[in-house]
Amino acid sequence: MDSRSAYTLLAPNLILIGLFLLVPLVWALVMSFQAKRSFGPGRWSGLENLSRLLSDDVFWRALLNTAIFTIATVPASVLAGLALALLMDKALPGRGIFRTVVYLPIAVSTLVVSLVGLLLFDESIGIINGVLVDLGVAPVSWQSNGALAMLSVVVMTLWTRIGFGMLVYLAALQDVDHEVLEAATVDGANRFQRIRHVVVPWLRPTTFFLVVINMIWSFQVFDVVYVMTNGGPGYSTTMLVTYAYDEGFGASRNFGYGATVGLVLLVITLVITAVQLRVNRRRDA
């Protein structure tokens, strides 16, 4: 196949990438240097948006919330996915049903999962508080307490991600060399030692992939937060993406400042991903 044929086959994807990724990215970069509050022409403001961002307390709170959310969800989702994959790799009764329950959030829209979370954690009509009241326990302030609101968002996010990690690990477990496991067994290694010294090192590339993808997802979280808490109470669960959305499409309609927040989020994500790649290459060298 010559280069012309290759580019012909790639053309549809390249066009879509250009229209829906590169063009919006360049447009956001241009808007970040403008004072733009409508769909008409904006006024060039230089680094005014960036200067405001550096002194914006809400931005720093959103950045802190995003970091806390990432630290809470990434390790838990990866470890839980590995644990479930090791469990589901064995012949267990009801394994198919359990896999379906864990995988279900991946098959449906995240908006649906968010609405389920709202139904579970709503202070007034939520199922969890209803059960607690029936048991004689005081209802929990899921929406009015900042820490509990963050916890509810983390719980629902984990439910949407554990199934993906489980499936990826299940596929990777099929490539583990069983002869190495048998040799470890002959040498006297128990199940825990085989997992720790054989399986986990063997799955290192898979783990690295899941860490990177989960970190990117954490920095891009929107649906669950917007539906369940809308960033509240106060700014307790406001994330960088929700803050950029509120600034760009909320009451202020400050497109320029919203684009600036979005670009800063993009830069942070790229830097963290690059650092992870560099660390992984050094480890494998």
ChimeraX attribute file (.defattr): number of C-alpha atoms within 10 A of each C-alpha:
attribute: neighborCount
match mode: 1-to-1
recipient: residues
	/A:1	5
	/A:2	6
	/A:3	8
	/A:4	9
	/A:5	10
	/A:6	10
	/A:7	12
	/A:8	11
	/A:9	11
	/A:10	11
	/A:11	12
	/A:12	11
	/A:13	12
	/A:14	12
	/A:15	12
	/A:16	11
	/A:17	12
	/A:18	13
	/A:19	12
	/A:20	10
	/A:21	11
	/A:22	13
	/A:23	12
	/A:24	12
	/A:25	17
	/A:26	11
	/A:27	11
	/A:28	21
	/A:29	16
	/A:30	15
	/A:31	24
	/A:32	26
	/A:33	21
	/A:34	24
	/A:35	19
	/A:36	22
	/A:37	18
	/A:38	13
	/A:39	8
	/A:40	7
	/A:41	11
	/A:42	16
	/A:43	13
	/A:44	15
	/A:45	14
	/A:46	12
	/A:47	13
	/A:48	15
	/A:49	21
	/A:50	17
	/A:51	10
	/A:52	13
	/A:53	18
	/A:54	10
	/A:55	10
	/A:56	11
	/A:57	11
	/A:58	15
	/A:59	20
	/A:60	15
	/A:61	17
	/A:62	22
	/A:63	19
	/A:64	17
	/A:65	20
	/A:66	21
	/A:67	17
	/A:68	16
	/A:69	22
	/A:70	20
	/A:71	13
	/A:72	17
	/A:73	22
	/A:74	21
	/A:75	15
	/A:76	16
	/A:77	24
	/A:78	23
	/A:79	15
	/A:80	17
	/A:81	26
	/A:82	24
	/A:83	16
	/A:84	20
	/A:85	23
	/A:86	16
	/A:87	14
	/A:88	18
	/A:89	16
	/A:90	9
	/A:91	8
	/A:92	10
	/A:93	8
	/A:94	9
	/A:95	13
	/A:96	10
	/A:97	10
	/A:98	14
	/A:99	16
	/A:100	12
	/A:101	11
	/A:102	19
	/A:103	20
	/A:104	16
	/A:105	22
	/A:106	15
	/A:107	10
	/A:108	11
	/A:109	12
	/A:110	17
	/A:111	14
	/A:112	14
	/A:113	21
	/A:114	22
	/A:115	15
	/A:116	17
	/A:117	22
	/A:118	23
	/A:119	16
	/A:120	19
	/A:121	25
	/A:122	21
	/A:123	18
	/A:124	14
	/A:125	12
	/A:126	18
	/A:127	16
	/A:128	17
	/A:129	21
	/A:130	20
	/A:131	12
	/A:132	13
	/A:133	13
	/A:134	11
	/A:135	9
	/A:136	9
	/A:137	11
	/A:138	11
	/A:139	16
	/A:140	19
	/A:141	16
	/A:142	26
	/A:143	21
	/A:144	15
	/A:145	15
	/A:146	18
	/A:147	14
	/A:148	17
	/A:149	22
	/A:150	25
	/A:151	16
	/A:152	21
	/A:153	25
	/A:154	21
	/A:155	13
	/A:156	22
	/A:157	25
	/A:158	19
	/A:159	19
	/A:160	24
	/A:161	24
	/A:162	25
	/A:163	26
	/A:164	20
	/A:165	26
	/A:166	27
	/A:167	19
	/A:168	17
	/A:169	23
	/A:170	19
	/A:171	13
	/A:172	17
	/A:173	20
	/A:174	10
	/A:175	10
	/A:176	15
	/A:177	12
	/A:178	13
	/A:179	9
	/A:180	13
	/A:181	18
	/A:182	13
	/A:183	12
	/A:184	17
	/A:185	14
	/A:186	10
	/A:187	9
	/A:188	11
	/A:189	15
	/A:190	12
	/A:191	11
	/A:192	10
	/A:193	13
	/A:194	18
	/A:195	15
	/A:196	12
	/A:197	13
	/A:198	17
	/A:199	20
	/A:200	16
	/A:201	12
	/A:202	17
	/A:203	16
	/A:204	13
	/A:205	14
	/A:206	18
	/A:207	21
	/A:208	15
	/A:209	14
	/A:210	22
	/A:211	19
	/A:212	18
	/A:213	13
	/A:214	20
	/A:215	22
	/A:216	19
	/A:217	17
	/A:218	23
	/A:219	20
	/A:220	18
	/A:221	20
	/A:222	21
	/A:223	19
	/A:224	25
	/A:225	24
	/A:226	20
	/A:227	18
	/A:228	26
	/A:229	24
	/A:230	21
	/A:231	24
	/A:232	18
	/A:233	17
	/A:234	12
	/A:235	17
	/A:236	21
	/A:237	29
	/A:238	28
	/A:239	31
	/A:240	28
	/A:241	23
	/A:242	22
	/A:243	23
	/A:244	25
	/A:245	20
	/A:246	19
	/A:247	21
	/A:248	23
	/A:249	15
	/A:250	13
	/A:251	8
	/A:252	12
	/A:253	17
	/A:254	22
	/A:255	25
	/A:256	30
	/A:257	27
	/A:258	28
	/A:259	26
	/A:260	26
	/A:261	23
	/A:262	24
	/A:263	17
	/A:264	14
	/A:265	18
	/A:266	15
	/A:267	11
	/A:268	14
	/A:269	18
	/A:270	13
	/A:271	12
	/A:272	14
	/A:273	17
	/A:274	13
	/A:275	11
	/A:276	15
	/A:277	15
	/A:278	11
	/A:279	12
	/A:280	14
	/A:281	10
	/A:282	9
	/A:283	8
	/A:284	8
	/A:285	6
